[in-house]
Amino acid sequence: MAGLPDIAQRTLPAAYERVLQERPDELAQRDRTGSWTFAESHDRSLRLGAGLRALGAGRGDPVALLLDNSLDAVHTWSGIGLSGLIEVPVNTAYVGAFLTHVLNDSGAAVAVVEGRYVERILAVADELTSLRTLVVRGDAAAADEARHRFRVVPFGEVESTTPGSPVPVGPGELHAYMYTSGTTGRSKGVLISHAHAYTYASREDQDRPRPGDRILVTLPLFHLAGQWYGVYQALIHQVPCVLEPAFSVSRFWNVVREHDVTVTVMLGAMAELLQQQAPRPDDADNPLQLAIMAPLASDVQGFRKRFGIDVAAVYGMSEIGCVLNGPPETIVGGECGFPRDEYDLRLVGDDGRDVGVGQVGELWVRPRYPETVMAGYHNLPEKTAETLRDGWVHTGDAFRRDGAGRFFFADRMKDALRRRGENISSFEVERVINEYPEVYESAVVAVPSELTEDEIKAVVVPREGRTVDPEQLTRFLIDRLPYFMVPRYLEFASELPKTPTQKIHKHVLRERGVTSDVWDREAAGIVLRRPR
């Protein structure tokens, strides 16, 4: 565990320079189409970067990417970073106003697009203010259809450009605009520096990855977890990366075994889906040794035992990078980890004072190096000023801390509830609901009560082919939650309303209120009182 390099060396060109000195001919990346060494990956990235520059993208200009998981996408991203351009990853679920907003707000004149997504661009073409050139990957027919509105260039033509040299960049120079998905407003473009992206991606202050590891990436590359905590992390640690088009429950363990994967990063929901599969006698017979997970699975110890692997906690967000890590040997259910050395963390109450152990407060982050957190929000100075204050990033996330110094996520500040004088974490209630065998996922929101504070409504999605009896679920919760946290109302749904980045639209659930099809615990005769 060598630790992170000097801040000046936390750039994509510097990371490539190190690996080319030490392991140029070793495997760098593999997907279903083939594999590339570090030297080949570097050369191809430079070709793509030079090709984008030849289309008129100058140093510091944004280039939008609407691409599926592929090594074409990986090398386009790294070509942008090596050439002094700014990457604008676009969620591949975006259409209509979502897509228009990101393209216009970023100001990207050039976009690299899958052929199958060109029709989405054409559908909003009249509303686009900056986009002029489409680099189209695949599907020549789609490219032809777009030529009357845009300059269209085949991906292969851009790749055939003579490579240039990497552009020297400083740690504070912009690397990306990462658009966060808003649940009540438009997404904001977080200004990400090279040092910010590198520090997020690196685990050089942790024990893994290490030489001999292979990292599996199943998360989408338009998210920082897939791109940075997967592909970029593999580059920094000079180990191979195996890239899948997407996460597949049915293929996951086959891929792990086929490619001798030892490390992966996954969402807690992915772990839940794997655990919901019927047990097999060979579940633990696999090469995977470490799953870095955010948030942790509801039964993290059961997951470890069943599949024979270690689990590490982690917490980060676009604005602050990765500020918490939880080593496998000390893992505790529900934790997000301990602070990284380069960040000061505070938990602050409504009165502006730090809260004590076990109490909930908003997470504030102050970095040792300003370049390792966001430079601001693109085109949003007022929002930037709200979030960045006196060197501290106000995250809007509520946490509590235990006596050992571990941090536990409590809620988004705006999603916290107050009932009968008690503050309630919707996240904590959801976690217990999701432990019920027939439940796939849930969302907890406040709805008006006859009194002056909130009542709790839980919207529950049963597992496929299952039904949930509301009274039985309530009895389950009564045994596991303080009385004031047990939802009064239960609503059942086939799915939860979500943003294109899979964040739950809780405001939609709140606005829906209590309708005639919502089950009322008190109407069913289950009234809870404080124990005497």
N, C-alpha and C positions, 0 to 999 in steps of 0.2 A: 504494500500500500504506500506508493510513493508520494501521494498528494498531488494537487493540481499544479500546473506550471505557472510561471509568472504571468500576471495579467496580460502583458504584451504578447504572449505566445498563445493566447486563447482566441485563435481565429481559424477559419477553415483552411486557408492556405498554409498556415503553420502546422496544423494537424496532418495535412497531406505531406508536407515537407519531412516531417518526422518519420512517417510510415514508409516513405520512399527511400529514406536512408537505411531503414532497418529491415523491411519486409516487402520490397517492391514486387516480387514474383509469387507471393503467397496469395491464396484465395481471399478476395475482399467481399464479393457479393454473389449471390446465386438466387435465381428465380426459376420459374418453370420453363423459361426460354433458353437459359444458358448461365454461364458464370464468367466472372471477370477478376483478374488479379488487381492488386492495388495500383500497379503501374498502368494497366489497361484502363482501369476506371478513371484514373487521373487524366490520361490522354483523351479519352472520350469526353470527359467533362469539359476539358479545355476546348475541344472542337465545338461542342454545343454552346459554350459560353461565347466563343468567337463568332459563331453563326448568329446568335442573338444580337451581338454588338453590330454585326454587319447589316442587320435589319433596322438599325437606327437606335437601339437601346444603348444609351451612354452611361458612363459611370454614375451611380447613384439613382438610376432610373428604375422604377418598378416594372416587373414582368409577372403577369398573372399565370398561374398554373391550375388548370382544371383537368387533372389527370388521375387515372386509377393507379393502384399499386403496380409498379413495374420497375425494372432497372432503367428503362427510358426516363421515368419520372425521377429516380434517384440521381441519375447523371445530369439531368437538366437542372435539378436543384443545386447540385454541387458545382455545375458549370456556372450558374448564376453567382454563387458565392465566391468562386475563384476569379470571377471577371469583374468584380466591383459593382455588380447589379444588386437589386433588392428583390427578393422573392415575395410573391403574394399568393400563398396557397389558398385555393378556393374549394370549399366543401363540395364534393361531387353530388350532394343532394340538393344544392341550391338551384332554384329556378326563379323566374319572374322577378319580383321586387328584391328578394334576397340577393340574387345574382347581380342585378343592376346596381344595387347599393355598393357592393364590394368593388365591382369594376370601376364605377364612377368615383367613389371616394378615394380609391388607391391612385387613380390617375394613370393606370397602366395603359400604354399605347400598344403593347404587344402582349398577346396571350398564347400560351401553348395549351392546346385543347384536344381531348380525345375526339375522334371523328363522330362518335355517337352522341356527343354533347353539343355539336355545332348547332343543331336545331334549337337548342335552348338560347344560344347567343342570338340566332336570327330572330327568335320570338320577341326579343327585347331590343333589337338593333336600333329602333327609332329613339330609344331612350338613352342610349350610350353616348357619353360625351367625350371620351378620350380614346377608346379602343379603335385602332386602325388596321392592325395586322394580326392575322390568325396563323399560327403554326399548328398544322393539323396532323395528329398522329393517327394513322390508319384511315380507313373508310374514305376512299377517293371521291365517291359519289357525294358525300356530305361536303367535301371541300369544294367541289364544283358548284354546288348550290349556293355557297357563300361568296363566290367571287364577285357577284354584282354589288356586294355591300362592303367587302373588306379586301385588302391585299391578302391572298392566301398562299402560304408556303408549305410544302410538304415537310414533315419532320426529317425525312432522310436528307433533304437538301440542306437543312441547317446543320445536320451532323457531319456533312461532307466538307465543311469548312476547314481550312488549315488551322491547326491549333496555335494559339498564341502562348504567352507566358502568364502565369498567375499574376494578378494585380495585387501589389502590396496593399494591405488594409490594416488599419489600426483596430485595437479592441473595441473602441467606441463607435466605429463606423457602422452604419445600419446594414443589417443582414436580411431583415424580413419585416413585413407588416403581417402580424398574425391576428386575424379577425376573430374576436370572441363573440359567441352567439348570445345575443340579448334575449331575455325571456319576456321583457316588457317593452323594450325599445330596440332600435337598430344596433347591429353589431358594431363594435369599436375596433379600429385597427391599432393594435399594440405595436409600438416602435421597438424593435428588437435589435440590439447590437450584436456584433460577432462574439464578444465576450459573454453576453447574456446567453446566447444559444449554446456556446461551448460549455459554459458552467452548468447549465441545465442538463446537458447531455452526459457530462462526465461523471463517472463513479470512481475517479482516481483516488478519492478519499475513502473508498470502501474496498472490501476484499474481492469482490467480483464485479465485472468480468476480469479474467486473468488469462494468460497464455494457455491455449488449448481449448478455450471455450468456443462455442458457436451460439450465436444469438438468433432466435426466431422472431420475426416481426410479422404479426397478423393485423395490427392496428393500421388505420388509414394514414397515408403519408401527408395528408393535408392537416393532420393534427400533430402537435409537437411531441406527443408521446410516441407515435409511430416514427416520425421523421428523426427527431432528436434523441429520444430515449431508446430508440432502436437502431436505425441506420447510422446516425452520427456517433452514437456511443460505440458501436462496433469499430468504426474508423478510428476514433480516439484511442481505443484499447487494442487496436491492431489485431482484431479477431474477425473471422468470417461472419457475415450476416446472411441469413436465409429469409427471403422475402416471399410471403404468400399474398395472393390477391385480396384476401379478407380472412377473417376468423371463421372457421367451420368446425362445429362440434364433432361432426362425423369424421373429419379428416385430421383433426388436431394431433392426436397421438400417433397416427400413421406418419405424419410429416416429421414429428419429433424423432421417431425411430429411424425413418429413412435417411435423415440428414444428421443423425447423431447430435441433435440439439441439446445443449446443456443449460442455457439461460434463455428466459423470455420475459417480456413485460406484458401484463394483462390487466384488464379492468376486473373489478370484483364480480361484475355481472357475468363475465366469461367463465370465471371459476364456478359460479353458481350453476351455470348451464352444464359444465363438465361434471359437476357433482350430481346433477339430476339424472345423468345417464345410469342405466342399470349397471351395478357393479360387475366387474369381470375378474377372473382369477389372476390375470396378468396386468392389472392396473398399475402396480408398482414396478413392473418390469419394463422400465423405460430409461433412457439416458439423461432425461431432464433432471437437473440438480437444484436449480433456483428459479422461482417465479417471483418477479418483482411486481407487486400488486397494489393497485389504488382504485377504490378503497379495498381493504381486506375483505375476503369472503366472510360470510356470517359464521361459518364453522371452519375457521382457519386451521385449527389443530386436526379436525377430521380430514380436511383437504390434504394436509401434509402427510398424515398417516396413510390415507388411501393410496396416494400416488407416489409416495416415497420420496418427497422432495422438500427442500427448504423454501420458506416464504419470507420475503423482505417487504417491509412497508415503505411507502414513499408518499410525499405530498408536494405538489407544485401547481403553479398556474402561470398563464402567459405573462402576467404583470411582474411576477417576482422570480420566475424560474423555479428551480427545485430547492427548497429550504429545509426539508425534513427527510431523514432517512432512518429506517428501523432495521437494525441488524437481525438476521434470522435467529441467532442464538438467544436473543432476548425478547422475541416477538410476543406481544400480548394482543388478544382479540380486540379489534376496534381501534387500535392505535394508528397514528400516522408517522411516528418516529420521533427522533431527537433532532435538535437543530444542528445544521452544518456549521462548521467553525467560522465561515466567512460572513455569517449573518447574525445580527442581533434581533431577537424576537421579543415582542411584548404582547400581553393579553390585557386589553384595556376596556374598562367598563364605561357605561353611559356618562359617568361623571368625569371621564378623562384620566382616571387613576388606574394603576395596575391592579388586577384582581388577584386574589390569593389562590393557593393550591386547591384544585377541585372546583373552582368557580369558573363561570363562562365569561369570556370577553372577546372583543374583536382582535384578530391577529394583525399586528403592525410589524413591518419588516424594514430593517435598515441594513444595507449591505456594506461590507468593508470597502468594496469597489463600486462606485455608482454605475459603472458600465454593466454590472451583472443583474440589474433590474431594468424595467422598462424606462425608455427615454421620455415616454409620454404616450398619449393617444393621438393618432394622426388626425389633423384638422379639428381637434377638440380641446382647445386650451382650457376651457372651464372645467371639463371633466378631468383633465390632467391635474389641474390645481386642486380639485376635490380629493384625488387619490394620492398624489405626491405632496406631502406637507412636511417641511422642515427636515428633509432627508428620509422620512419614513413613508413607506407605502402602506396605505390603509386598505386592507384586502377585502373587507366586507364579509369575511368568513369568521364565524364564531368557533372558538376552541376552548378546551379546558386542559389543564396540565396536572399530572399526578406528582407525587412526592419524589419520584425517581427522575423527573424531567421529561417524561414522554408527553407528547401532545396528542389530543384526541379531538377529531372534528366534531363539532356540535351541530352546526347549521349554517346556512347563509343568514346573515343578520336580518335580512328582510323577511325570512321565512320562519323566524322564531315565533312562538306562540306564548300567550300568557293566560292562564286559567286558574281561577280561585286563588289569585295572588302568587301563583307559582309560574316561573319561567320554564318553558318546555321546548326541547329540541325536537323538531319534526324528524330529523335524521335518526335520532335514537329510537323514536317510536316506530319509524319505518323499518329499522334494523330488526326489531323484535317481531313485527308483523311478518317480515320476510322469512323468519325462522319457521313459520307454520308450514307444515309439509305440503299443503295444497296451494300455497301462494307463490306466484312467480315474482311479482314486484308490487310496490305500493307507493302511494304518495299521501302525505298527511298535510292538511291545511286547516286554517282557522275559518270558522263560519260564525255569524252573529248568534248570540244567545239571548235569552230573555233578560239576562243580567247585563252588567256593564262590560264583561270581558268575553273571551272567546269560548266557543265550544270547539271540539275537535272532530273533524271528519277525515276518515281514511278512505281513499279510493283504492280498491284492491283488484289486481288482475290475477285470476287463478291460473295455475299451470294448465297447459293444453290438455284437454280431455278431463279436467277435474272440476269439481264444484266446491264452493266453500260455504259451510253453514255459518251464518253470522253469529249465532249464539255460541256455538262451539269455539269459534275464533275468539270471541270476547272472553269466554272462560279461560282460554289459553293465555290471553293477554293479562287478565286479572292476576294470574299466578306469577307473572313475570315483570309487571310494570307497577310503579306507584299508582295508587287509585286515581290521582288527578291526571295521569297521562293516558288512561284507557279511553280510546275514542268513544264518543257518544254515538256518532253516526258512521255507518258503513255503506259505501256505495261500491257496486261491482261493475267492472268494465272489461271489455276485451283487450283494450290497450289504453295507455296514457297519452294525452296530447304532449307532443315533444317538438322541440326546435330541430332543425336539420342536423345539429350536432348532438342530438339525443339528450338535451337538457329538458327537464319536465316543465311544461307551461303551468306552473302552479297558480298563476293569476287566473287562468281559465277555470281551474277547478274551484278556486275561491268564488269567482263570479257565478259559477253554476249553482252554488248555494245548496240548500236542502230541498230537493224535489220529492215528488210523491213516491218515487221508486227507491228512495234512500231508507235503509233500515235504521231505526231509532232504538238504541239500547234502553233508554228509559221508558219508552212506550211499550217495550217488550217486558218491562217489569224488573230490569236490572239497574238499580240505582246504587251508586257507590258513595260512601261517606268516608271521611277520615277515620282511620282506626283509633279506637280509644284504649 
